[in-house]
Amino acid sequence: MPCKRNGFSLIEVMVSLVILVIGLIGIFNLHIMSKQGSFESFQQTQASYFANDIINRMRLNVSELSNYGSPAGTHYSGELLVKPTECSGVYRCSTTELRAWDLYEWQSSFIGDSEVDSGGSIGGLPSPTACVYVNSNDVVIVMTWKSVRKFNGTNENYSDFVKACESSGATRRILEIETAIF
């Protein structure tokens, strides 16, 4: 007499387990890519904030506009400028002192020196460089930083000024803002 089979065979269980594991790996990979994209979006938002911060500081101190940058471009990176006279609170600063304070505050923000926890920097952008180009009333701010993912594109379409702002490298991201200040 033929015997009657009940339940799943071991092979069917193994196949369904493999399919489940592949699906879970796919979901996990999708989650990681989503986190990386979210973090890159956050970095882009920070870079935009820092660029607009210095533009607004320049608008408030128009008489010193040409000294915030130069036609050749002025580079600011990981080494903090010497701390100038503090222009906050009740102390009244000259426009030159205010420019020096603006640049110091701005640079300490984007390199993360203004946000420190347990002795380490927790704010700013990773490995940032900022370049300021000022020619008459035209202003270009370029922010570059290190990203978590590699960039598959090319920097060939950027101007020489942007290329000179430490923008080369597979993981470097670039934000460029052009404006006019009157």
C-alpha positions in Angstrom: 0.0 0.0 0.0 1.3 3.4 -0.9 2.1 5.7 2.1 0.4 9.0 2.3 2.5 12.1 2.7 1.6 14.9 5.1 3.0 18.4 5.4 5.8 20.1 3.5 8.9 18.4 2.3 12.3 19.6 3.5 13.2 20.9 0.0 10.1 23.1 -0.1 11.0 24.5 3.3 14.6 25.2 2.2 13.5 26.9 -1.0 11.0 29.2 0.8 13.7 30.0 3.4 16.2 31.0 0.7 13.6 33.2 -1.0 12.8 34.8 2.4 16.5 35.5 3.1 17.1 37.0 -0.4 14.1 39.3 0.2 15.3 40.4 3.6 18.8 41.1 2.2 17.2 43.2 -0.5 15.1 45.2 2.1 18.2 45.7 4.2 20.2 47.0 1.2 17.4 49.3 0.3 17.3 50.7 3.8 21.1 51.3 3.8 20.9 53.1 0.4 18.0 55.2 1.8 20.0 56.2 4.8 23.0 57.2 2.7 20.7 59.3 0.4 19.1 61.0 3.4 22.5 61.8 4.9 23.8 63.2 1.5 20.6 65.3 1.4 21.3 66.6 4.9 24.9 67.5 3.9 23.6 69.3 0.8 21.2 71.3 3.0 24.0 72.2 5.4 26.3 73.4 2.6 23.4 75.5 1.2 22.9 77.0 4.7 26.6 77.8 5.1 26.8 79.4 1.7 23.7 81.5 2.3 25.0 82.4 5.8 28.1 84.1 4.4 26.1 85.8 1.6 23.8 87.3 4.2 26.7 88.4 6.3 28.2 90.1 3.1 24.9 91.8 2.4 24.9 93.3 5.9 28.5 94.6 5.5 28.5 95.8 1.9 31.3 98.4 2.4 33.7 95.4 3.0 32.3 93.3 0.2 35.5 93.2 -1.9 37.5 92.0 1.2 35.4 88.9 1.8 37.0 87.3 -1.3 38.9 88.2 -4.4 38.6 88.0 -8.2 41.1 85.1 -8.0 39.0 83.5 -5.2 39.8 83.1 -1.5 40.0 79.6 -0.1 38.9 78.6 3.4 39.4 75.1 4.6 40.1 73.1 7.8 42.6 75.4 9.4 40.6 78.0 11.4 41.5 81.7 11.0 42.9 83.5 14.0 40.1 84.6 16.3 39.5 88.3 15.8 37.7 90.8 18.0 34.4 89.4 19.0 31.6 91.4 17.4 28.6 90.1 19.3 26.8 91.5 22.2 27.3 95.2 23.2 30.7 95.7 21.6 30.5 97.9 18.5 32.9 96.9 15.7 34.2 98.6 12.7 33.3 97.2 9.3 36.7 95.7 9.0 36.4 94.0 12.4 32.9 92.8 11.5 34.2 91.2 8.3 37.0 89.4 10.2 34.4 88.2 12.7 32.0 87.1 10.0 34.6 85.1 8.3 35.8 83.5 11.5 32.2 82.6 12.7 31.3 81.3 9.2 34.5 79.1 8.9 34.1 77.7 12.4 30.5 76.8 11.5 31.3 74.9 8.3 34.3 73.0 9.7 32.3 72.1 12.8 34.5 73.9 15.3 31.4 75.7 16.8 29.7 72.4 17.7 31.9 70.3 19.9 31.0 67.3 22.1 33.5 65.4 24.3 36.3 67.3 22.6 35.3 66.3 19.1 33.6 68.2 16.3 30.0 67.1 15.7 28.8 69.9 13.3 29.8 71.2 10.0 30.7 69.2 6.8 33.3 66.4 6.5 36.6 67.7 5.0 35.1 71.0 3.8 36.6 73.7 1.7 34.9 76.9 0.8 35.9 79.4 -1.8 34.7 83.0 -2.1 35.0 84.9 -5.4 34.1 88.6 -5.3 34.4 90.7 -8.4 32.7 94.1 -8.1 29.1 93.1 -7.0 29.2 89.6 -8.3 29.7 86.9 -5.7 30.3 83.2 -6.1 30.4 80.9 -3.1 31.6 77.3 -3.6 31.3 74.7 -0.9 33.0 71.3 -1.4 33.0 68.4 1.1 33.6 64.7 1.3 30.6 62.5 0.7 29.9 58.9 1.8 29.3 57.7 -1.8 31.4 58.0 -4.9 30.4 60.4 -7.7 30.1 58.8 -11.1 30.1 62.1 -13.0 32.8 64.5 -14.0 33.9 68.0 -13.0 34.7 69.1 -16.6 31.6 71.3 -16.9 32.6 73.5 -13.9 34.5 76.7 -14.1 38.3 76.8 -13.3 37.4 78.6 -10.1 35.2 75.7 -9.0 37.8 73.1 -10.0 40.4 75.0 -8.0 38.3 74.7 -4.9 39.4 71.2 -4.0 36.6 69.7 -6.0 38.5 66.8 -7.6 38.0 63.3 -6.2 35.4 60.6 -6.6 33.8 61.4 -3.2 33.9 65.3 -3.3 30.5 67.1 -3.6 30.2 70.6 -4.9 27.7 73.4 -4.2 28.0 76.6 -6.1 25.9 79.7 -5.5 26.2 82.8 -7.6 24.6 86.1 -6.6 24.9 89.9 -6.9 25.1 92.1 -3.8 24.4 95.8 -4.0 
